[in-house]
Amino acid sequence: MATVKVAYGAETALTWAGAIASSATAGRQSDAIDNGTTLADDYEVAIKIVFPNSATANDKTVYVYAGGYIGATNTYQGRPALTGSDAAYTFNDITTTPSGLFLAGAFFMVINTTGTFLIPSIATVFGGTVPEKFGLALANYSGQTITTFTATYRAITYTIA
């Protein structure tokens, strides 16, 4: 009988930095993760956020969205589209207007803490298949500016032995 084995790739830092004000529209997008050569079955992403020693407000949450690269049209998903590069990103108002991106996680913030948040399956976010390239966008609607956050990812590959 065949056995399915899981193999985890090396943990890799995701280029994704910069302060993010609390806003329904101002956010930050990451560099793209390129699965075109890795050909992984899935990815997991860990995001570490340092929340300031200030009271939370709004809905006290940081939202992470994912957008894929559409190879046939050479564009990224989203309204506005992601660019595949670490940069500021302006959402349509996250409280009223869809962005066209997939919600990958919603993380509740707690005053004066550092939290690590896991997106355990990027393939699940995209409905079961990892796109050729994908990027993440963070919307901070926690009531305070986040000045420090980092992210790492690693590929997950299944083999039959």
N, C-alpha and C positions, 0 to 999 in steps of 0.2 A: 504494500500500500504506500502511495506517495505521501510525503509530508511537506506541508508548506512552511517555509522558514522565513523569518523576517530578518532583514539586515538594515542596520542604521548607519547612515553616512556620518561624516565628521560634522561636528557643530561648527557653523560658520556665522560670523558676525554679519548682520544685515546693515548696510549703509542707510541710516535713517536717523537723523539728528536734528536738533533745533528746538527752541522753545515753542510751546503751543499754548496760545491764550485760550481761555475758556470762551467758546463762541459756538453759535449754531451754524456758522459758515466757515470759519478759519480752521484749517487743518494742516497736516503734513503727510506727504506721500513718500514711500520708500523707493530705493533702487529696485529694479526688477530682479526676480529670481528666475534664472533661465533653466528650464527643464528640457530644452531642445537637445542637449548632448547628454545630460545626466539620465534622462528617461526614467525617472523614479516613479513609482506607483503612487506615492503620497509624500507629503512633507509635514513636519510639525514645526510650529513657531512658538518661541517663548519671548514674551515682552516684559521687561522690568521697568516699572514706573516709580519714580520717587515723587511722592506727593508732598507739597509744602505744609508747613505748620500754620495753616490758615483754614478757616471754616469752609466746608463744601457748600455749594449752592446749586441752582438750576436743578438738574436731576442727578447730580453727584456721580456721573458716569462718564467713562471714556469708551468710545465706540471704535472698533477696528473693522474696516471694510476691506474687501479683496476685489481686484479687477484683473481679468485675464487679457492676454494679447490675442487678437484675432489674426492669425497668420495670412489668411486669404486677402485681407484688406490692409494688413500692416498697421493696425491701430490697436490701441488699448481701449478697454471698456470704460464706461462712465460718462456722466454728464456733469461737469466737463470730463473729458477723457483723462486717465492717468497718462503720464509721459514715460514711465519706466526709469525715471531718475529721482533721486532724493531732492525734494524741493517743497516749498509751500504748496498747499492745495486748497482751493476754494470750493467748498461744498455748496450746493444749493442748500437752503435752510434744512438741516437734518430733522427739525421738529415738524416740518410741513411738506417738504418736497423730496421725492425719491431721487437718489443720485445715479441709479442704474448700476451701482456696485452691489456686491453681495455682503451682507452683514456677517462677519467672521467671529465677532465676540463683543460683548458689552460688559465692562468691568467697573464695578462700584468702587469709588475711591474713599479712603479713610484718612482723616487728617494726620499729618506727620508720620506717614508710614511708607515703606517700600514694598511694593507688591510685585510678584512675578505671576504673569497670566499666560496660560497655555492655550494655543489653538492646536488641538491634538491631531486634526486631520484637515489639511487644505483640500484634499479631494472631496471630502464631504461638503465643504463650503461651496464647491463648484458642481455639486450634484453627482459626484462619483468619479470624475476624471480630472487630473491635473492638467491645466492648459500648458501650451508650449512655454510661455512666459507668464508671470503674474507679479503683481505688486500689491502693496498694502497701503491703506490710507487711514490715518488716525484723526478722529474728531473728538476734541476735548470739550465736553459739556458739563464739567464738574464744578465750575464756579471759581476755580483758581488756575493761574498759569502753571503749566508743567514745564520745568526747565531741564529736567534730566530724565531721559529714558533711553533704553537700549533694547536691541532685539537680536536674537539668534535663530537660525533655522537648521534643520538637517533633513536629508532625504531618507525616505523609507522605501525599501525595495523588497518584494516578495519573490522567493524562488521555490521551485518544487524539487525536492530531493528524493 
